[in-house]
Amino acid sequence: MSIEQEVRSVRVQILGEEHNIKGQASAEYIESLASLVDGRLQEVQKNNPLLPRHRVAILVAINLANELEKLKKEHEGLLALVEEAN
């Protein structure tokens, strides 16, 4: 089994809770993703202190999904431009 396919377990802190994340990515990459999620959750929680944690998580998930969809559309547009240029 190559390093890329090896499943590793990484402990991360998200909103003050410890989570064990398993994946095939490097520990550094998993930690960076956890840090991104933690930062987003903390930001939403800070701006909405009375919001329950599960609603904070839903808002962050919706925001991340929105960003992903915008990037997909941008990517498709760029691919179309490249195809036009060829």
ABEGO torsion letter per residue (X at the ends): XBAAABBBBBBBBBGGBBBBBBBABBAAAAAAAAAAAAAAAAAAAAABAABBAAAAAAAAAAAAAAAAAAAAAAAAAAAAAAAAAX
